């Protein structure tokens, strides 16, 4: 059976145009010739759209996230991303009608009714495929684990960790540690499917493995200040020659800095600390935190813009956007 993307390609329009022709969207602005060409292809190939109950919600989006509401409230990174999604939807005259949270095992029986889906976080390919079977218009936001060809927006974490390691290497530092966390993917039933290695951990280990002069240690746990504190205690005890600690998030870095202060380890004179996020509190830490500014808001806004472009364009194109980070050089590193 032909799918909507194949049909759109034959009709020389985007899948969004096919969907809006099927739903008789009165706001769709295309020529009569284009509309007829789409209708002819639908008839020729006997295309049967994804099942739906009732009319499609033409200007409504659905967000599906790996975070519970409590986790999102306590996670500034994803909270800001969600703000970006809502803001961009409003600017495009769409609205986020529903937020489904996979840890809550939602039923999600109405997915075909939405104009499109925004999938936030580390969602497994098998889950994405099932969701795409319900609604073919979707975009991935900050998904490090997917290998599918799909609309996607991600931060360039690989480039940021590489730049960090290059900066430390240029100073001749040879004893470096990484404190991070794992990416947890959740299935439809709300249960944990897998824990995935973060790209920064992967590249850190690869760099250490190929550089005989470099000694590296990793501590992997929760993305929290408490874990950052605990991991730093262990590192300083087991690895007293450590010269730099790379924290995979600002909350972890907060715990790192506090622990080093309590242990009377001078930052950055004895141990340098770098991080990722540039959350609001980073500049108020003592010493202030050197960290990468990740364009979190833009991940959300660009994801919606890509989705809306698919829905409204006459051309079908997969868009994959990687957003660059910016190093904010403060007091915890000698860059």
C-alpha positions as YAML, in Angstrom:
chain: A
units: angstrom
residues:
- id: 1
  name: UNK
  ca: [0.00, 0.00, 0.00]
- id: 2
  name: UNK
  ca: [1.31, 3.44, -0.90]
- id: 3
  name: UNK
  ca: [2.05, 5.80, 1.98]
- id: 4
  name: UNK
  ca: [1.55, 9.54, 2.19]
- id: 5
  name: UNK
  ca: [5.19, 10.40, 1.49]
- id: 6
  name: UNK
  ca: [5.26, 8.27, -1.65]
- id: 7
  name: UNK
  ca: [1.98, 9.77, -2.80]
- id: 8
  name: UNK
  ca: [3.24, 13.30, -2.12]
- id: 9
  name: UNK
  ca: [6.37, 12.65, -4.17]
- id: 10
  name: UNK
  ca: [4.31, 11.43, -7.11]
- id: 11
  name: UNK
  ca: [2.05, 14.48, -6.85]
- id: 12
  name: UNK
  ca: [5.09, 16.77, -6.48]
- id: 13
  name: UNK
  ca: [3.87, 18.29, -3.21]
- id: 14
  name: UNK
  ca: [4.64, 17.83, 0.48]
- id: 15
  name: UNK
  ca: [2.92, 15.23, 2.68]
- id: 16
  name: UNK
  ca: [1.36, 18.14, 4.52]
- id: 17
  name: UNK
  ca: [-0.40, 19.34, 1.39]
- id: 18
  name: UNK
  ca: [-1.78, 15.83, 0.77]
- id: 19
  name: UNK
  ca: [-3.01, 15.69, 4.37]
- id: 20
  name: UNK
  ca: [-4.69, 19.09, 4.14]
- id: 21
  name: UNK
  ca: [-6.34, 18.27, 0.81]
- id: 22
  name: UNK
  ca: [-7.75, 15.12, 2.40]
- id: 23
  name: UNK
  ca: [-9.04, 17.08, 5.40]
- id: 24
  name: UNK
  ca: [-10.48, 19.78, 3.11]
- id: 25
  name: UNK
  ca: [-8.57, 22.46, 4.98]
- id: 26
  name: UNK
  ca: [-10.11, 25.79, 3.85]
- id: 27
  name: UNK
  ca: [-6.93, 27.72, 4.71]
- id: 28
  name: UNK
  ca: [-4.75, 25.71, 2.29]
- id: 29
  name: UNK
  ca: [-3.49, 27.99, -0.46]
- id: 30
  name: UNK
  ca: [-2.63, 25.98, -3.57]
- id: 31
  name: UNK
  ca: [-3.62, 26.28, -7.20]
- id: 32
  name: UNK
  ca: [-6.67, 24.40, -8.52]
- id: 33
  name: UNK
  ca: [-4.32, 22.45, -10.78]
- id: 34
  name: UNK
  ca: [-2.20, 21.29, -7.82]
- id: 35
  name: UNK
  ca: [-5.26, 20.33, -5.80]
- id: 36
  name: UNK
  ca: [-6.63, 18.31, -8.74]
- id: 37
  name: UNK
  ca: [-3.27, 16.61, -9.26]
- id: 38
  name: UNK
  ca: [-3.27, 15.49, -5.63]
- id: 39
  name: UNK
  ca: [-6.86, 14.24, -5.87]
- id: 40
  name: UNK
  ca: [-6.03, 12.35, -9.08]
- id: 41
  name: UNK
  ca: [-3.11, 10.59, -7.40]
- id: 42
  name: UNK
  ca: [-5.24, 9.70, -4.38]
- id: 43
  name: UNK
  ca: [-7.82, 8.15, -6.69]
- id: 44
  name: UNK
  ca: [-5.26, 6.46, -8.96]
- id: 45
  name: UNK
  ca: [-3.46, 4.70, -6.11]
- id: 46
  name: UNK
  ca: [-6.57, 4.23, -3.94]
- id: 47
  name: UNK
  ca: [-4.75, 5.91, -1.06]
- id: 48
  name: UNK
  ca: [-6.32, 5.25, 2.32]
- id: 49
  name: UNK
  ca: [-5.25, 7.77, 4.97]
- id: 50
  name: UNK
  ca: [-4.41, 6.75, 8.51]
- id: 51
  name: UNK
  ca: [-7.57, 5.87, 10.39]
- id: 52
  name: UNK
  ca: [-9.11, 8.69, 12.42]
- id: 53
  name: UNK
  ca: [-12.22, 9.27, 14.44]
- id: 54
  name: UNK
  ca: [-13.84, 12.52, 13.30]
- id: 55
  name: UNK
  ca: [-12.30, 15.46, 11.48]
- id: 56
  name: UNK
  ca: [-8.64, 16.30, 11.70]
- id: 57
  name: UNK
  ca: [-7.58, 19.15, 14.03]
- id: 58
  name: UNK
  ca: [-5.94, 21.10, 11.24]
- id: 59
  name: UNK
  ca: [-3.97, 23.62, 13.31]
- id: 60
  name: UNK
  ca: [-3.36, 21.55, 16.43]
- id: 61
  name: UNK
  ca: [-0.09, 19.90, 17.39]
- id: 62
  name: UNK
  ca: [0.61, 17.11, 19.84]
- id: 63
  name: UNK
  ca: [3.83, 16.93, 21.87]
- id: 64
  name: UNK
  ca: [5.03, 13.51, 23.04]
- id: 65
  name: UNK
  ca: [7.84, 13.63, 25.60]
- id: 66
  name: UNK
  ca: [9.95, 11.22, 27.63]
- id: 67
  name: UNK
  ca: [9.62, 13.40, 30.74]
- id: 68
  name: UNK
  ca: [6.96, 13.27, 33.41]
- id: 69
  name: UNK
  ca: [5.46, 16.61, 34.45]
- id: 70
  name: UNK
  ca: [7.50, 16.59, 37.66]
- id: 71
  name: UNK
  ca: [10.71, 15.87, 35.77]
- id: 72
  name: UNK
  ca: [10.01, 18.69, 33.34]
- id: 73
  name: UNK
  ca: [9.30, 21.17, 36.14]
- id: 74
  name: UNK
  ca: [12.66, 20.32, 37.70]
- id: 75
  name: UNK
  ca: [14.60, 20.24, 34.42]
- id: 76
  name: UNK
  ca: [15.22, 23.74, 33.09]
- id: 77
  name: UNK
  ca: [16.72, 22.39, 29.86]
- id: 78
  name: UNK
  ca: [13.54, 20.65, 28.72]
- id: 79
  name: UNK
  ca: [11.23, 23.21, 30.30]
- id: 80
  name: UNK
  ca: [12.77, 25.93, 28.12]
- id: 81
  name: UNK
  ca: [12.57, 23.66, 25.07]
- id: 82
  name: UNK
  ca: [8.85, 23.18, 25.66]
- id: 83
  name: UNK
  ca: [8.45, 26.96, 25.90]
- id: 84
  name: UNK
  ca: [10.11, 27.23, 22.50]
- id: 85
  name: UNK
  ca: [7.67, 24.70, 21.05]
- id: 86
  name: UNK
  ca: [4.63, 26.57, 22.36]
- id: 87
  name: UNK
  ca: [5.98, 29.94, 21.25]
- id: 88
  name: UNK
  ca: [6.77, 28.81, 17.70]
- id: 89
  name: UNK
  ca: [3.39, 27.08, 17.39]
- id: 90
  name: UNK
  ca: [1.58, 30.29, 18.37]
- id: 91
  name: UNK
  ca: [3.66, 32.36, 15.94]
- id: 92
  name: UNK
  ca: [2.66, 29.99, 13.12]
- id: 93
  name: UNK
  ca: [-1.04, 30.14, 14.18]
- id: 94
  name: UNK
  ca: [-0.98, 26.59, 15.50]
- id: 95
  name: UNK
  ca: [-1.49, 25.48, 19.07]
- id: 96
  name: UNK
  ca: [-0.16, 22.68, 21.22]
- id: 97
  name: UNK
  ca: [-3.44, 20.96, 22.01]
- id: 98
  name: UNK
  ca: [-2.09, 18.01, 23.97]
- id: 99
  name: UNK
  ca: [1.10, 16.92, 25.72]
- id: 100
  name: UNK
  ca: [1.47, 13.17, 26.14]
- id: 101
  name: UNK
  ca: [4.08, 11.98, 28.64]
- id: 102
  name: UNK
  ca: [5.37, 8.48, 27.94]
- id: 103
  name: UNK
  ca: [6.20, 7.69, 31.62]
- id: 104
  name: UNK
  ca: [2.47, 8.03, 32.30]
- id: 105
  name: UNK
  ca: [1.63, 5.35, 29.69]
- id: 106
  name: UNK
  ca: [-1.00, 7.47, 27.90]
- id: 107
  name: UNK
  ca: [-3.44, 5.79, 25.51]
- id: 108
  name: UNK
  ca: [-2.90, 8.33, 22.69]
- id: 109
  name: UNK
  ca: [-5.91, 7.17, 20.67]
- id: 110
  name: UNK
  ca: [-6.32, 10.50, 18.90]
- id: 111
  name: UNK
  ca: [-2.91, 10.92, 17.22]
- id: 112
  name: UNK
  ca: [-4.27, 10.83, 13.63]
- id: 113
  name: UNK
  ca: [-6.39, 13.91, 14.35]
- id: 114
  name: UNK
  ca: [-3.45, 16.26, 14.93]
- id: 115
  name: UNK
  ca: [-1.81, 18.21, 12.15]
- id: 116
  name: UNK
  ca: [1.53, 16.85, 13.37]
- id: 117
  name: UNK
  ca: [3.56, 15.49, 16.28]
- id: 118
  name: UNK
  ca: [6.61, 16.90, 18.08]
- id: 119
  name: UNK
  ca: [8.60, 14.11, 19.76]
- id: 120
  name: UNK
  ca: [10.86, 15.37, 22.55]
- id: 121
  name: UNK
  ca: [13.81, 13.46, 24.00]
- id: 122
  name: UNK
  ca: [15.32, 10.00, 23.65]
- id: 123
  name: UNK
  ca: [12.47, 8.09, 22.02]
- id: 124
  name: UNK
  ca: [13.33, 4.68, 20.57]
- id: 125
  name: UNK
  ca: [13.05, 4.07, 16.83]
- id: 126
  name: UNK
  ca: [10.50, 1.31, 17.40]
- id: 127
  name: UNK
  ca: [8.30, 3.76, 19.28]
- id: 128
  name: UNK
  ca: [8.77, 6.45, 16.62]
- id: 129
  name: UNK
  ca: [7.74, 4.01, 13.90]
- id: 130
  name: UNK
  ca: [4.55, 3.17, 15.76]
- id: 131
  name: UNK
  ca: [3.77, 6.84, 16.21]
- id: 132
  name: UNK
  ca: [4.49, 7.50, 12.54]
- id: 133
  name: UNK
  ca: [2.01, 4.77, 11.70]
- id: 134
  name: UNK
  ca: [-0.63, 6.87, 13.47]
- id: 135
  name: UNK
  ca: [0.45, 10.25, 12.11]
- id: 136
  name: UNK
  ca: [3.04, 10.62, 9.37]
- id: 137
  name: UNK
  ca: [3.82, 14.27, 10.13]
- id: 138
  name: UNK
  ca: [6.36, 14.42, 12.91]
- id: 139
  name: UNK
  ca: [9.63, 15.97, 14.00]
- id: 140
  name: UNK
  ca: [12.21, 14.82, 16.56]
- id: 141
  name: UNK
  ca: [13.55, 17.36, 19.07]
- id: 142
  name: UNK
  ca: [16.82, 16.56, 20.88]
- id: 143
  name: UNK
  ca: [16.83, 12.84, 20.14]
- id: 144
  name: UNK
  ca: [20.39, 11.49, 20.39]
- id: 145
  name: UNK
  ca: [19.51, 7.84, 19.84]
- id: 146
  name: UNK
  ca: [17.37, 7.70, 16.70]
- id: 147
  name: UNK
  ca: [18.83, 6.40, 13.44]
- id: 148
  name: UNK
  ca: [15.67, 6.97, 11.42]
- id: 149
  name: UNK
  ca: [15.46, 9.32, 8.45]
- id: 150
  name: UNK
  ca: [13.08, 11.89, 9.88]
- id: 151
  name: UNK
  ca: [12.68, 15.60, 10.47]
- id: 152
  name: UNK
  ca: [14.97, 16.37, 13.37]
- id: 153
  name: UNK
  ca: [16.58, 19.18, 15.41]
- id: 154
  name: UNK
  ca: [19.52, 18.48, 17.72]
- id: 155
  name: UNK
  ca: [22.33, 20.35, 19.48]
- id: 156
  name: UNK
  ca: [25.86, 19.68, 18.25]
- id: 157
  name: UNK
  ca: [27.03, 18.02, 21.46]
- id: 158
  name: UNK
  ca: [29.77, 16.18, 19.60]
- id: 159
  name: UNK
  ca: [31.30, 19.45, 18.46]
- id: 160
  name: UNK
  ca: [31.06, 20.94, 21.95]
- id: 161
  name: UNK
  ca: [32.81, 18.05, 23.75]
- id: 162
  name: UNK
  ca: [35.48, 17.99, 21.04]
- id: 163
  name: UNK
  ca: [36.12, 21.71, 21.51]
- id: 164
  name: UNK
  ca: [36.32, 21.23, 25.28]
- id: 165
  name: UNK
  ca: [38.85, 18.42, 25.00]
- id: 166
  name: UNK
  ca: [40.91, 20.40, 22.48]
- id: 167
  name: UNK
  ca: [40.99, 23.38, 24.88]
- id: 168
  name: UNK
  ca: [42.17, 21.21, 27.77]
- id: 169
  name: UNK
  ca: [44.69, 19.40, 25.59]
- id: 170
  name: UNK
  ca: [46.15, 22.69, 24.39]
- id: 171
  name: UNK
  ca: [47.04, 23.46, 28.03]
- id: 172
  name: UNK
  ca: [48.88, 20.15, 28.33]
- id: 173
  name: UNK
  ca: [46.39, 18.69, 30.80]
- id: 174
  name: UNK
  ca: [46.61, 14.90, 30.92]
- id: 175
  name: UNK
  ca: [44.32, 13.88, 33.81]
- id: 176
  name: UNK
  ca: [40.71, 14.63, 32.91]
- id: 177
  name: UNK
  ca: [37.37, 13.29, 34.18]
- id: 178
  name: UNK
  ca: [33.82, 13.31, 32.84]
- id: 179
  name: UNK
  ca: [30.77, 13.26, 35.11]
- id: 180
  name: UNK
  ca: [27.54, 12.60, 33.22]
- id: 181
  name: UNK
  ca: [24.35, 10.64, 32.94]
- id: 182
  name: UNK
  ca: [22.60, 8.19, 30.68]
- id: 183
  name: UNK
  ca: [19.76, 8.80, 28.25]
- id: 184
  name: UNK
  ca: [16.70, 6.83, 29.32]
- id: 185
  name: UNK
  ca: [14.16, 5.83, 26.70]
- id: 186
  name: UNK
  ca: [10.59, 4.99, 27.69]
- id: 187
  name: UNK
  ca: [8.05, 2.80, 25.88]
- id: 188
  name: UNK
  ca: [4.30, 3.14, 25.37]
- id: 189
  name: UNK
  ca: [3.66, 1.34, 28.65]
- id: 190
  name: UNK
  ca: [5.65, 3.89, 30.60]
- id: 191
  name: UNK
  ca: [8.41, 1.41, 31.37]
- id: 192
  name: UNK
  ca: [12.11, 2.03, 30.81]
- id: 193
  name: UNK
  ca: [13.29, 0.36, 27.59]
- id: 194
  name: UNK
  ca: [17.01, 1.13, 27.52]
- id: 195
  name: UNK
  ca: [19.66, 3.37, 28.97]
- id: 196
  name: UNK
  ca: [21.83, 4.85, 26.24]
- id: 197
  name: UNK
  ca: [25.32, 6.27, 26.41]
- id: 198
  name: UNK
  ca: [25.44, 10.03, 25.89]
- id: 199
  name: UNK
  ca: [27.48, 11.13, 22.85]
- id: 200
  name: UNK
  ca: [29.80, 13.13, 25.11]
- id: 201
  name: UNK
  ca: [30.67, 10.01, 27.12]
- id: 202
  name: UNK
  ca: [31.23, 8.07, 23.90]
- id: 203
  name: UNK
  ca: [33.59, 10.67, 22.43]
- id: 204
  name: UNK
  ca: [35.39, 11.21, 25.74]
- id: 205
  name: UNK
  ca: [36.18, 7.49, 26.00]
- id: 206
  name: UNK
  ca: [37.26, 7.35, 22.35]
- id: 207
  name: UNK
  ca: [39.61, 10.32, 22.82]
- id: 208
  name: UNK
  ca: [41.19, 8.78, 25.91]
- id: 209
  name: UNK
  ca: [41.58, 5.40, 24.17]
- id: 210
  name: UNK
  ca: [43.55, 6.81, 21.24]
- id: 211
  name: UNK
  ca: [45.76, 9.16, 23.27]
- id: 212
  name: UNK
  ca: [48.35, 7.31, 25.36]
- id: 213
  name: UNK
  ca: [49.34, 10.51, 27.15]
- id: 214
  name: UNK
  ca: [45.81, 11.11, 28.41]
- id: 215
  name: UNK
  ca: [44.36, 9.53, 31.54]
- id: 216
  name: UNK
  ca: [40.60, 9.72, 31.80]
- id: 217
  name: UNK
  ca: [37.94, 8.66, 34.26]
- id: 218
  name: UNK
  ca: [34.16, 8.69, 34.00]
- id: 219
  name: UNK
  ca: [31.45, 8.76, 36.65]
- id: 220
  name: UNK
  ca: [27.95, 8.15, 35.27]
- id: 221
  name: UNK
  ca: [24.74, 8.53, 37.26]
- id: 222
  name: UNK
  ca: [21.92, 11.05, 37.67]
- id: 223
  name: UNK
  ca: [21.72, 14.50, 36.09]
- id: 224
  name: UNK
  ca: [21.62, 16.20, 39.50]
- id: 225
  name: UNK
  ca: [23.78, 18.38, 41.78]
- id: 226
  name: UNK
  ca: [23.70, 15.60, 44.38]
- id: 227
  name: UNK
  ca: [25.28, 13.14, 41.95]
- id: 228
  name: UNK
  ca: [27.82, 15.76, 40.85]
- id: 229
  name: UNK
  ca: [28.87, 16.21, 44.47]
- id: 230
  name: UNK
  ca: [29.03, 12.48, 45.17]
- id: 231
  name: UNK
  ca: [30.96, 11.71, 41.97]
- id: 232
  name: UNK
  ca: [33.48, 14.48, 42.65]
- id: 233
  name: UNK
  ca: [34.15, 13.12, 46.14]
- id: 234
  name: UNK
  ca: [34.93, 9.74, 44.60]
- id: 235
  name: UNK
  ca: [37.06, 11.21, 41.82]
- id: 236
  name: UNK
  ca: [39.21, 13.30, 44.15]
- id: 237
  name: UNK
  ca: [39.70, 10.30, 46.44]
- id: 238
  name: UNK
  ca: [40.42, 7.72, 43.73]
- id: 239
  name: UNK
  ca: [42.01, 10.04, 41.17]
- id: 240
  name: UNK
  ca: [43.89, 12.75, 43.16]
- id: 241
  name: UNK
  ca: [45.84, 13.97, 40.13]
- id: 242
  name: UNK
  ca: [42.70, 15.07, 38.28]
- id: 243
  name: UNK
  ca: [43.27, 18.42, 36.56]
- id: 244
  name: UNK
  ca: [39.89, 19.01, 34.93]
- id: 245
  name: UNK
  ca: [36.33, 17.81, 35.34]
- id: 246
  name: UNK
  ca: [33.86, 17.99, 32.47]
- id: 247
  name: UNK
  ca: [30.28, 18.01, 33.76]
- id: 248
  name: UNK
  ca: [27.66, 16.94, 31.21]
- id: 249
  name: UNK
  ca: [25.11, 19.44, 32.60]
- id: 250
  name: UNK
  ca: [25.05, 22.59, 34.71]
- id: 251
  name: UNK
  ca: [23.14, 20.91, 37.58]
- id: 252
  name: UNK
  ca: [25.92, 18.29, 37.80]
- id: 253
  name: UNK
  ca: [28.51, 21.08, 37.65]
- id: 254
  name: UNK
  ca: [26.84, 22.83, 40.57]
- id: 255
  name: UNK
  ca: [27.50, 19.77, 42.72]
- id: 256
  name: UNK
  ca: [31.06, 19.49, 41.39]
- id: 257
  name: UNK
  ca: [31.93, 23.07, 42.33]
- id: 258
  name: UNK
  ca: [30.39, 22.78, 45.79]
- id: 259
  name: UNK
  ca: [32.27, 19.56, 46.50]
- id: 260
  name: UNK
  ca: [35.60, 21.01, 45.37]
- id: 261
  name: UNK
  ca: [34.96, 24.03, 47.61]
- id: 262
  name: UNK
  ca: [34.23, 21.78, 50.60]
- id: 263
  name: UNK
  ca: [37.39, 19.76, 49.89]
- id: 264
  name: UNK
  ca: [39.39, 23.02, 49.65]
- id: 265
  name: UNK
  ca: [40.43, 22.27, 46.07]
- id: 266
  name: UNK
  ca: [41.09, 25.52, 44.21]
- id: 267
  name: UNK
  ca: [39.05, 26.10, 41.03]
- id: 268
  name: UNK
  ca: [40.40, 26.67, 38.42]
- id: 269
  name: UNK
  ca: [44.00, 26.78, 39.72]
- id: 270
  name: UNK
  ca: [44.11, 23.09, 40.68]
- id: 271
  name: UNK
  ca: [41.04, 21.65, 38.97]
- id: 272
  name: UNK
  ca: [39.24, 23.26, 36.03]
- id: 273
  name: UNK
  ca: [35.51, 22.67, 35.57]
- id: 274
  name: UNK
  ca: [33.52, 22.98, 32.34]
- id: 275
  name: UNK
  ca: [29.91, 22.17, 31.62]
- id: 276
  name: UNK
  ca: [26.98, 22.29, 29.20]
- id: 277
  name: UNK
  ca: [23.66, 24.22, 29.24]
- id: 278
  name: UNK
  ca: [24.40, 27.77, 30.47]
- id: 279
  name: UNK
  ca: [21.34, 27.76, 32.71]
- id: 280
  name: UNK
  ca: [20.46, 30.98, 34.52]
- id: 281
  name: UNK
  ca: [22.26, 30.08, 37.73]
- id: 282
  name: UNK
  ca: [25.62, 29.32, 36.02]
- id: 283
  name: UNK
  ca: [26.84, 32.93, 36.11]
- id: 284
  name: UNK
  ca: [25.96, 33.27, 39.81]
- id: 285
  name: UNK
  ca: [27.99, 30.29, 41.07]
- id: 286
  name: UNK
  ca: [31.22, 31.07, 42.90]
- id: 287
  name: UNK
  ca: [33.38, 30.83, 40.91]
- id: 288
  name: UNK
  ca: [31.08, 31.45, 37.93]
- id: 289
  name: UNK
  ca: [30.74, 28.47, 35.60]
- id: 290
  name: UNK
  ca: [32.45, 28.11, 32.23]
- id: 291
  name: UNK
  ca: [29.87, 26.28, 30.16]
- id: 292
  name: UNK
  ca: [28.49, 25.80, 26.68]
- id: 293
  name: UNK
  ca: [25.35, 27.73, 25.90]
- id: 294
  name: UNK
  ca: [23.05, 25.20, 24.25]
- id: 295
  name: UNK
  ca: [20.29, 26.83, 22.15]
- id: 296
  name: UNK
  ca: [17.56, 25.02, 24.05]
- id: 297
  name: UNK
  ca: [14.75, 27.40, 23.16]
- id: 298
  name: UNK
  ca: [15.76, 27.26, 19.50]
- id: 299
  name: UNK
  ca: [15.62, 23.45, 19.47]
- id: 300
  name: UNK
  ca: [11.92, 23.73, 20.30]
- id: 301
  name: UNK
  ca: [11.17, 26.61, 17.95]
- id: 302
  name: UNK
  ca: [13.05, 25.14, 15.01]
- id: 303
  name: UNK
  ca: [11.36, 21.76, 15.48]
- id: 304
  name: UNK
  ca: [7.95, 23.40, 15.14]
- id: 305
  name: UNK
  ca: [9.07, 25.49, 12.17]
- id: 306
  name: UNK
  ca: [10.28, 22.39, 10.36]
- id: 307
  name: UNK
  ca: [7.01, 20.58, 11.08]
- id: 308
  name: UNK
  ca: [4.88, 23.54, 9.97]
- id: 309
  name: UNK
  ca: [6.99, 23.92, 6.82]
- id: 310
  name: UNK
  ca: [6.23, 20.28, 5.95]
- id: 311
  name: UNK
  ca: [2.55, 20.77, 6.62]
- id: 312
  name: UNK
  ca: [2.26, 23.92, 4.51]
- id: 313
  name: UNK
  ca: [4.83, 23.45, 1.76]
- id: 314
  name: UNK
  ca: [4.05, 21.96, -1.62]
- id: 315
  name: UNK
  ca: [7.40, 20.15, -1.61]
- id: 316
  name: UNK
  ca: [8.41, 17.10, 0.41]
- id: 317
  name: UNK
  ca: [11.84, 17.42, 2.06]
- id: 318
  name: UNK
  ca: [13.29, 15.80, 5.18]
- id: 319
  name: UNK
  ca: [14.95, 18.52, 7.25]
- id: 320
  name: UNK
  ca: [17.64, 17.67, 9.80]
- id: 321
  name: UNK
  ca: [19.09, 20.64, 11.66]
- id: 322
  name: UNK
  ca: [22.07, 20.63, 14.01]
- id: 323
  name: UNK
  ca: [22.38, 23.72, 16.21]
- id: 324
  name: UNK
  ca: [25.79, 24.94, 17.36]
- id: 325
  name: UNK
  ca: [26.61, 25.75, 20.96]
- id: 326
  name: UNK
  ca: [28.58, 28.76, 22.21]
- id: 327
  name: UNK
  ca: [31.30, 28.53, 24.84]
- id: 328
  name: UNK
  ca: [30.64, 31.00, 27.68]
- id: 329
  name: UNK
  ca: [34.05, 31.48, 29.24]
- id: 330
  name: UNK
  ca: [33.79, 32.46, 32.92]
- id: 331
  name: UNK
  ca: [35.87, 31.62, 35.99]
- id: 332
  name: UNK
  ca: [36.02, 27.84, 36.41]
- id: 333
  name: UNK
  ca: [38.36, 27.18, 33.47]
- id: 334
  name: UNK
  ca: [41.52, 28.75, 32.06]
- id: 335
  name: UNK
  ca: [40.39, 28.91, 28.42]
...
